[in-house]
Amino acid sequence: MKKILVIEDDDLIRETVLELLQSRGFEAVGAENGKVGIQLAAEIPDLILSDVMMPELNGFEVFAAVRSHPATASIPFIFMTGSEMETALELKADGYLKKPCSLAEMLRAIATQLEKSIVTNPKYQKVQDNSAPSTLSLRARNQKGRFEIASVCWQ
């Protein structure tokens, strides 16, 4: 099961994203600010989704801290932002989601990065688990209900 760290200061958004990810078969862990996010990144998740504008440490500071440590430097990192997209693009993160985004956009960004990490990250070289993207799309196609509304993640 792939582990995703969601760093988001808005409780409703964070809990919604965590529930969405868990409903799609991910192990999802939440952090309410950048400081807690950095601490949880030490547990080496498979991917990090991070808001930019947060108290304690902002997403850019989290990104810099994660990239500066050898153990966490290769974790795929996706920014979620509504207002700081240009700065986020300059930092060369692995992905970017502009708020608001749809569930489909979020799942597509996650699947893309997880697929890349299987091929490029030495951590995954022995495993070669290519089932995640196809499992994700199968789950996504079979899931119905309240989570399929575009922009549910971010208001």
C-alpha positions, 0 to 999 in steps of 0.5 A: 500500500502506497503511503501519502503524506498530506501537509495542509493547514485547513482541517476540512481540506486535509481531512477530505483529501485524506478520506479520498486517498484512503477510499482509493486504497492509499495509506494517507497521513496528515500534517496540520502544518509544515513543521509537523510535515517535515517530522512525518516526512522522516517516516519516508512516505511514497509521495508528499502533497503539500499546500504552500501557504501554511503557518509554522513553515510554508510549503516552500520551506518544507520542500527545501527541508525535504530535498536537503536531507538524503533520506527524503530527497527523492520522495516525489513532492507535489505542491497544491496552491491557489496563489503561488504557482509561479514560485512553485514552478521555479522550485522544480517540484515533481508536480503541481496542483492548482487549487481548486482541482478535481479529484481526477486531477489529483489522482492523475498527478499522484499516479504519474509520480508514483509510476515515475518513482517505481522506475527512477527511485532506487528504493523501488528498483527491486520491487517493480510494483507496476500495479498501483496505477492500474489499480488506481484507475480501476478503483477510480472507475468503480468508485461512485458517490460524493467524492466524484464532484469536481473541486470537492478537495478545495473550495 
